[in-house]
Amino acid sequence: MSEVNSPSPDNEVQQPSAFELIGGEERVRALVDRFYDLMDLEPEFAGIRALHPPTLDNSRNKTFWFLCGWMGGPDHYISRFGHPRLRARHLPFAIASAERDQWLRCMAWAMEDIGVDDALRERLLTSFFDTADWMRNRPG
């Protein structure tokens, strides 16, 4: 999965990272917690909830650690586990278009609920879609 921040040439002004724009670790944690709360509570996300273990604590932490680095902040995930290898790690789970779409809807809802700025929300959704679409490993 490519990071949401692309490096700029040395002669260009560096734009703030998505991590900075969202508000750092506290806000990434709020996003992840809201995402998993919605997944756990809303019937429309039953398909992706079924792919997770009964307790979501480990999933919350790994997603938080991953998103911090992916958004341009600290590489908590890599320091703990090495390269994310997202597709390989998700191959045991049946992910088709329905699961992709549930994941994206849940994340969009979570970003809206915690008040992510519209421009940043669109930027993140574009990157999330690219990754979620690449994660599909089943027809449909």
C-alpha positions as CSV (number, residue, x, y, z in Angstrom):
1,M,0.0,0.0,0.0
2,S,1.5,3.3,-0.9
3,E,1.5,6.0,1.6
4,V,-1.1,8.8,1.3
5,N,1.9,11.3,1.2
6,S,4.1,11.3,-1.8
7,P,7.6,12.8,-1.5
8,S,8.2,16.0,-3.2
9,P,11.4,17.1,-5.0
10,D,13.8,19.1,-2.9
11,N,13.0,22.3,-4.7
12,E,9.3,22.2,-3.8
13,V,7.7,23.3,-0.6
14,Q,6.8,20.3,1.5
15,Q,3.1,20.0,2.1
16,P,1.8,19.0,5.6
17,S,1.4,15.2,5.9
18,A,-2.1,13.7,6.3
19,F,-0.9,12.8,9.8
20,E,-0.3,16.5,10.6
21,L,-3.5,17.6,8.9
22,I,-5.7,15.1,10.8
23,G,-4.2,16.3,14.1
24,G,-1.6,13.6,15.1
25,E,-1.8,10.4,17.1
26,E,-4.8,11.5,19.2
27,R,-6.9,12.1,16.1
28,V,-5.7,8.9,14.3
29,R,-6.7,7.0,17.4
30,A,-10.1,8.6,17.5
31,L,-10.6,7.7,13.8
32,V,-9.6,4.1,14.4
33,D,-11.8,3.8,17.5
34,R,-14.8,5.2,15.7
35,F,-14.2,3.0,12.7
36,Y,-14.2,-0.2,14.9
37,D,-17.1,1.0,17.0
38,L,-19.2,1.5,13.9
39,M,-18.1,-1.9,12.5
40,D,-19.1,-3.5,15.8
41,L,-22.5,-1.7,16.1
42,E,-23.9,-1.2,12.6
43,P,-25.6,-4.1,10.8
44,E,-24.5,-2.8,7.4
45,F,-20.9,-3.7,8.4
46,A,-21.6,-7.3,9.4
47,G,-19.7,-8.7,6.5
48,I,-16.4,-7.1,7.5
49,R,-17.1,-7.5,11.2
50,A,-17.3,-11.3,10.6
51,L,-13.7,-11.2,9.2
52,H,-12.4,-10.0,12.6
53,P,-11.9,-11.8,15.9
54,P,-14.5,-11.5,18.6
55,T,-12.4,-8.9,20.4
56,L,-11.3,-5.9,18.3
57,D,-8.5,-4.6,20.6
58,N,-5.7,-6.1,18.6
59,S,-7.2,-4.9,15.3
60,R,-7.7,-1.4,16.7
61,N,-4.0,-1.2,17.8
62,K,-2.6,-2.6,14.5
63,T,-4.7,-0.3,12.4
64,F,-3.8,2.7,14.6
65,W,-0.1,1.8,14.4
66,F,-0.3,1.3,10.6
67,L,-2.3,4.4,9.8
68,C,0.1,6.6,11.8
69,G,3.0,5.7,9.5
70,W,0.9,5.5,6.4
71,M,-0.3,9.0,6.9
72,G,3.2,10.3,7.4
73,G,3.6,10.1,11.1
74,P,5.6,7.7,13.3
75,D,6.2,4.2,11.9
76,H,4.8,2.3,14.9
77,Y,3.7,-0.7,12.8
78,I,7.0,-1.2,11.0
79,S,9.0,-0.9,14.2
80,R,6.9,-3.7,15.8
81,F,6.2,-6.0,12.8
82,G,8.3,-4.9,9.8
83,H,6.9,-4.3,6.4
84,P,3.1,-4.3,6.5
85,R,2.7,-6.7,3.5
86,L,-1.0,-5.8,3.6
87,R,-2.2,-7.9,0.7
88,A,-0.3,-11.0,1.9
89,R,-1.6,-10.6,5.5
90,H,-5.2,-10.3,4.2
91,L,-5.1,-13.2,1.7
92,P,-6.7,-15.6,4.3
93,F,-9.8,-13.4,4.4
94,A,-12.4,-13.4,1.6
95,I,-12.4,-9.8,0.3
96,A,-14.6,-9.0,-2.7
97,S,-16.2,-5.8,-3.8
98,A,-18.9,-6.0,-1.0
99,E,-16.3,-6.2,1.7
100,R,-14.2,-3.4,0.1
101,D,-17.3,-1.2,-0.1
102,Q,-18.3,-1.9,3.5
103,W,-14.8,-1.1,4.7
104,L,-14.8,2.2,2.7
105,R,-18.3,3.2,3.9
106,C,-17.3,2.5,7.5
107,M,-14.1,4.5,7.2
108,A,-16.0,7.4,5.5
109,W,-18.6,7.4,8.3
110,A,-15.9,7.4,11.0
111,M,-14.0,10.3,9.3
112,E,-17.3,12.2,9.1
113,D,-18.2,11.5,12.8
114,I,-14.8,12.7,14.1
115,G,-14.9,15.8,11.9
116,V,-12.1,15.2,9.4
117,D,-11.9,18.2,7.1
118,D,-13.7,17.7,3.8
119,A,-10.6,18.1,1.6
120,L,-8.5,15.7,3.8
121,R,-11.4,13.3,3.9
122,E,-11.6,13.2,0.1
123,R,-7.8,12.8,-0.1
124,L,-7.9,9.9,2.3
125,L,-10.9,8.2,0.7
126,T,-9.1,8.2,-2.7
127,S,-6.1,6.6,-1.2
128,F,-8.2,4.2,0.9
129,F,-10.2,3.2,-2.2
130,D,-7.0,2.4,-4.2
131,T,-5.7,0.2,-1.4
132,A,-9.0,-1.5,-0.6
133,D,-9.6,-2.3,-4.2
134,W,-6.1,-3.8,-4.5
135,M,-6.9,-6.0,-1.4
136,R,-9.8,-7.8,-3.2
137,N,-8.9,-11.4,-3.5
138,R,-12.2,-12.9,-4.5
139,P,-14.5,-12.4,-7.5
140,G,-17.5,-10.2,-7.2
